[in-house]
């Protein structure tokens, strides 16, 4: 797994306008040519469009040399712009099947619960994920934006391989408890938003010219 991963969210637009499909596909392929093998997406991005895009980009890449991470659990945003989540076993399975189809792959390397559903015991969600691992549909399980208690309970059902949290010079809340726990329990810790959204927006609006990976 490459030390740097490629977060594909912005390619279909979240905090920015979407990138033309041919350009987005070429960016993913260029990243791979420069040594990046880990690509992160989600069924919520688009929704679904991001996974479809990633699937098109990786179909010509050697599957055994890349790692795909995707996520489930966020259903939509409500009228207050709050996320609506679902961690029920039935929803977990349907999301996994949908992601496999959109990505055009036989298995997902790392499958995250994008946000924890507090109305469903994490043990129930993990139980279904464990079944998907046994069936070969996913290889590893991850959690995103989870508390220490949730991480411990989930890990008791099946090993949690990765945790994804926001961590930056301005966002340090996870350092006293989440980071030490991850060092103890998990193999990987993925940082999201290492550049704060507002700072990133300022950079984007002040930079001019064409930028490319090098």
C-alpha positions in Angstrom: 0.0 0.0 0.0 1.4 3.4 -1.0 2.1 5.8 1.9 0.0 8.4 0.1 -3.5 7.6 -1.1 -5.7 9.4 -3.6 -8.9 10.8 -2.2 -11.3 10.8 -5.2 -14.2 12.7 -3.6 -13.5 16.0 -5.3 -13.5 14.5 -8.8 -17.3 14.4 -8.8 -17.6 17.6 -6.8 -18.4 18.2 -3.1 -16.7 21.4 -2.1 -15.9 22.1 -5.7 -17.2 21.7 -9.2 -16.9 18.3 -10.7 -14.0 17.5 -13.0 -14.7 16.4 -16.6 -14.8 12.6 -16.7 -11.9 12.1 -19.1 -9.7 14.4 -17.0 -10.7 12.7 -13.7 -9.8 9.3 -15.2 -6.5 10.5 -16.5 -5.7 11.9 -13.0 -6.3 8.6 -11.3 -4.2 6.8 -13.9 -1.5 9.4 -13.6 -1.5 9.0 -9.8 -1.0 5.3 -10.3 1.9 5.8 -12.7 3.6 8.0 -10.0 3.3 5.2 -7.4 0.0 5.8 -5.7 -1.9 2.5 -5.3 -4.6 3.4 -2.8 -7.8 5.1 -4.0 -10.5 6.2 -1.6 -14.2 6.7 -2.7 -17.7 6.3 -1.2 -21.2 5.5 -2.3 -22.3 8.8 -0.9 -20.1 10.9 -3.3 -22.3 11.7 -6.2 -24.2 9.8 -4.9 -22.8 6.7 -6.6 -21.2 8.8 -9.4 -17.8 8.7 -7.8 -17.6 4.9 -7.5 -18.7 4.6 -11.2 -15.9 7.0 -12.1 -13.3 5.2 -10.1 -14.5 1.9 -11.6 -13.9 3.3 -15.1 -10.5 4.5 -14.2 -9.2 1.3 -12.6 -10.5 -1.2 -15.2 -7.3 -0.9 -17.2 -5.1 -1.0 -14.1 -3.6 -4.2 -12.6 -6.1 -5.2 -9.9 -3.5 -6.9 -7.7 -1.5 -3.7 -7.6 -4.1 -1.3 -6.4 -6.2 -1.0 -3.2 -9.8 0.3 -3.3 -11.4 1.8 -0.2 -15.1 2.7 -0.3 -17.7 3.5 2.3 -21.3 2.9 3.3 -23.7 4.3 5.9 -24.6 7.8 4.8 -28.0 7.7 3.1 -28.5 11.4 2.3 -28.5 14.9 3.8 -31.8 16.1 5.3 -33.3 19.6 5.0 -31.0 20.8 7.7 -28.0 19.5 5.9 -27.4 16.8 8.5 -26.5 13.4 7.3 -29.0 10.5 7.6 -27.3 7.3 8.4 -28.2 3.6 8.3 -26.1 0.8 9.8 -28.6 -2.0 9.6 -27.3 -5.4 8.4 -29.6 -5.4 5.4 -28.4 -1.9 4.4 -24.8 -2.9 4.8 -25.2 -5.8 2.5 -27.1 -3.9 -0.2 -24.6 -1.1 -0.1 -21.7 -3.6 -0.5 -23.4 -5.3 -3.5 -24.0 -1.9 -5.1 -20.4 -0.7 -4.6 -19.0 -3.9 -6.1 -21.2 -3.5 -9.1 -20.4 0.2 -9.7 -16.7 -0.3 -9.1 -16.6 -3.3 -11.4 -14.6 -5.4 -8.9 -15.0 -8.8 -7.3 -13.9 -7.5 -3.8 -13.3 -4.3 -1.9 -10.0 -4.0 -0.2 -11.1 -1.7 2.6 -14.8 -1.1 3.5 -15.6 1.7 5.9 -18.7 2.5 7.8 -18.8 6.2 6.7 -20.7 7.3 9.8 -21.8 5.3 12.8 -25.6 4.7 13.2 -26.2 5.2 16.9 -29.7 3.6 16.5 -28.2 0.2 15.5 -25.8 -1.6 17.9 -22.3 -1.6 16.3 -22.2 -5.3 17.0 -25.0 -5.8 14.5 -23.3 -3.8 11.8 -20.0 -5.5 12.4 -21.7 -8.9 12.3 -22.8 -8.3 8.7 -19.4 -6.9 7.7 -17.8 -10.0 9.2 -20.0 -12.2 7.0 -18.9 -10.2 3.9 -15.3 -10.7 4.8 -15.9 -14.5 5.0 -17.7 -14.4 1.7 -14.7 -12.7 0.1 -16.6 -9.5 -0.9 -14.5 -7.3 1.4 -11.0 -7.8 2.7 -10.7 -5.4 5.6 -13.1 -3.3 7.7 -12.7 0.3 8.7 -14.6 2.9 10.7 -14.8 6.7 10.0 -15.5 9.3 12.6 -16.1 6.8 15.4 -15.7 7.2 19.2 -13.2 5.1 21.2 -16.1 3.1 22.7 -17.5 2.3 19.3 -14.0 1.3 18.0 -13.4 -1.0 20.9 -16.9 -2.7 20.6 -16.5 -3.1 16.9 -13.0 -4.5 17.2 -14.3 -7.2 19.7 -16.6 -8.5 16.9 -14.0 -8.4 14.1 -10.5 -6.7 13.9 -10.8 -3.1 12.7 -8.0 -2.6 10.2 -8.3 1.1 9.6 -9.7 4.3 11.2 -10.3 7.5 9.2 -10.6 10.7 11.1 -10.0 14.4 10.5 -6.6 15.4 11.8 -4.7 18.6 11.0 -2.8 21.4 12.7 -6.2 23.0 13.6 -8.1 19.8 14.4 -6.3 18.0 17.3 -9.2 16.6 19.4 -8.4 13.0 18.5 -4.8 13.1 19.9 -5.5 12.3 23.6 -7.6 9.1 23.0 -8.3 8.1 19.4 -4.7 8.2 18.2 -3.3 6.1 21.1 -6.1 3.6 20.6 -5.5 3.3 16.9 -1.8 2.7 17.5 -2.8 -0.2 19.8 -5.6 -1.8 17.8 -5.3 -1.0 14.1 -2.8 -1.4 11.3 -3.7 1.8 9.4 -4.7 5.3 10.3 -6.0 7.4 7.5 -6.1 11.2 7.8 -8.9 13.1 6.2 -8.9 16.8 5.7 -5.2 17.3 6.6 -5.7 20.7 5.0 -8.7 22.4 6.6 -11.6 23.0 4.2 -11.5 26.8 4.6 -7.8 27.0 4.1 -8.0 24.7 1.1 -10.7 26.9 -0.4 -8.5 29.9 0.0 -5.6 28.2 -1.7 -7.8 27.0 -4.5 -9.2 30.5 -5.2 -5.8 32.2 -5.1 -3.8 29.8 -7.2 -3.8 30.3 -10.9 -2.7 28.2 -13.8 -2.8 24.5 -14.5 -1.7 22.2 -11.7 -0.8 18.6 -12.2 0.7 15.8 -10.1 4.5 15.5 -10.6 
